[in-house]
Amino acid sequence: MKSNNDKFILKDEYDFSEGIRGRFYSPTKKSITIRLDDDVILKYKKKASEQKIGYQTLMNSALREHIETYRASKKTGD
């Protein structure tokens, strides 16, 4: 049985001038085990709840920010 998708023909050219780069990109996540102090977890869970985002997402953002700050300080020689 053939579906309508079988009749699909590619055009010679497509216009992506109004396309959005990275729209369907999803970074790879890796599951790990990490031990953190209770007070750190509670603080991030509270802050995440206030911002209505996941606490792990918030922790990930904080780690990224730290990495970028560290890299910037290394470039300037601090």
N, C-alpha and C positions, 0 to 999 in steps of 0.2 A: 504494500500500500504506500503510495507516494503522498507526501505532505506538501503544503505550500512552500516550505523551505527548500524543496528540491528545485524550484524554479528561480531561485535567487541568482542574480548575475552581478558580478562585481563591475563597478564603473572603472574607467581608465584613470580618473582623478577624483579626489574628494577634497572638500574645503574644510580645513580644521582651524581656520583663522579665529573662530569664536569658541574653540574648544577650551576646556579647562584642564591644565596639566595636573596629573596626579589624582584626578577625580576618583578613580577606581583603585588607586594604590592603597594597599593595606600592609603596613609594616609587619614583619614576622615577629611573633611573640614567642617567648620561650618560657616554659614553666620551670621554676626552680624552687628550692627550699631555702628559706632565709630566716634567721632567728633575730628578732628585734625586741627591744624592751617594750613592756606593756604600755608605758606612758607615751612612747612614740607612736605606737599603733593607735591608741585612743585619740591622740591629738589629730592625726591624719584622718581618722574616721569621722571625728567631729567636724573638722574643716570641710571634708568631702561632702558630708551631709548638708552643711550650710550652703555649699556651692552646687549641690545636686549633681555631683559626679562621683565616680567610683574612687575609693581611697587608694587603690593600687594605681589608678591613672594619675592621681595627685602626687603620689610618691614617685612615680616614674618621671613626671614633669620636674619635680624638685631635684631628682638625680641628674636629669638632663641639664638643668640650669646650673647645677654645681659643676658639671663637666665643662660647660661652655665658659663659666667664670674662671675655672682652673686653666683652661686652654688660653684664654685671653691674658691671664696674668703671666703665663709662661712666655707668651709672645712679647710682652712689654718688659719682661725681665724682673718682675716683682718677686 
